C-alpha cells in the first residue's frame, strides 16, 4: 500500500491523485463532489479505475529505448502522445480559466482538446485558444436546427472532427448531487453553504469573474423567445431520448468528415457504428456518471477491437490515472485514451498552470512506462504483452 502524503501546493503534485487531493482542498464540498461523483452506488465509477489492476504488462528488455516515440494519429490529427482531453461541461465551475485554459494547456503538451456542447466557452473562443487540434462533442438534439447550427459553426471554426455522445438518453441518477444540492436548480444544504463561505479563493474568483453561462446555446435561446428556462434547463429539454441509428447516420452524413461516437460498450453497437460510417468509436461509460452497472471501459476494448478490426479507430475513455494505464489500453487494441477528471483536478488546483503540470506529468509517465516496458513506439504494444488476471472475463 502506497502511503498517502499531504498535498498543499501545486509543486507538490507528483501524480493525478495528488491533483485530486489539492482540488478537494480548493473546491467547496458540493463542487468537489459534483466533480468526483458518479451514478447511484458508483460501482461503475470505481470499476473504471480498478479494472486496470486486472491487467499486467510484460516488459521486454535490451531493445534500445534511448529514444521513445509516443505519437499517434486520431481522427486525422497527429498527437505527440496517445492521450487527449475528453469533453467536460461547465468547466468554469472549477476555475475561471475554464475550457480556454485547458485547450491552451493541451496544445502546449502536444495533444488535442474536445469541447463539450455544454461548455462555458464558445466554439469560436476555444478554436482560437492554443495551437493543438480541437474536436467538438455534440448531443442528439430534438431541434434539428440546433444541430445544424452547431455543425455549421464547427465547420466555420475549422474543427477537424465531431464526436457525438450516445449514452445520455436520460440523465443518470447522481445521488451525490441531490444530497449536496448541486442540481440544475441548486438547493444547497447548510453545510454546503458553509463550505462555499470558507473557500475564499474559489468564492472570490466566482464573484468577481464573468458569470458562468453557456454561450453556445445563447443565440438559440434568444431566438426561441422563451425566457422561463435557464441554459441548463434548455439543454436538458433538448436531449432526445428517441434517438436511433438512423438519427446517428444522418448526423454522420451531415458532418461529412472525421466522426466519433462516444459511449459505446457493446459489440453490437460497435458494429452498427462502423456500418453507418463513423471514423472512431469511443469506448466509454460516461465516467460512471450515467448507468451504474455498466462494465469498466477498459474491459470492453478487446472485444470491440476484435469486432470492428481496422474499420474504425477505438479510443478508451474512463479510469485512466497513470501512464501504465494508457499502455495497457493500447496493448489491448485502443488507438488512444481520453481523460476528463484528471485535467479538471489540475484546473481546480492551479488554473492553466495546473493543467500544464497534470498533463505534463502524465505524458512523462507514458514515455517512462514505454522505456521501462521496452516499447520504442506504440506499435510495440499488442496483446502478447498483456497478462489478464481474469482470463475468462467476457
Beta strands, then each sheet from edge to edge (+ up, - down):
strand 1: 55-57
strand 2: 72-74
strand 3: 77-79
strand 4: 83-85
strand 5: 113-115
strand 6: 134-138
strand 7: 161-165
strand 8: 258-264
strand 9: 280-284
strand 10: 313-317
strand 11: 336-339
strand 12: 386-388
sheet 1: 1+ 12-
sheet 2: 2+ 3-
sheet 3: 4+ 11+ 10+ 9+ 8+ 7+ 6+ 5+
end
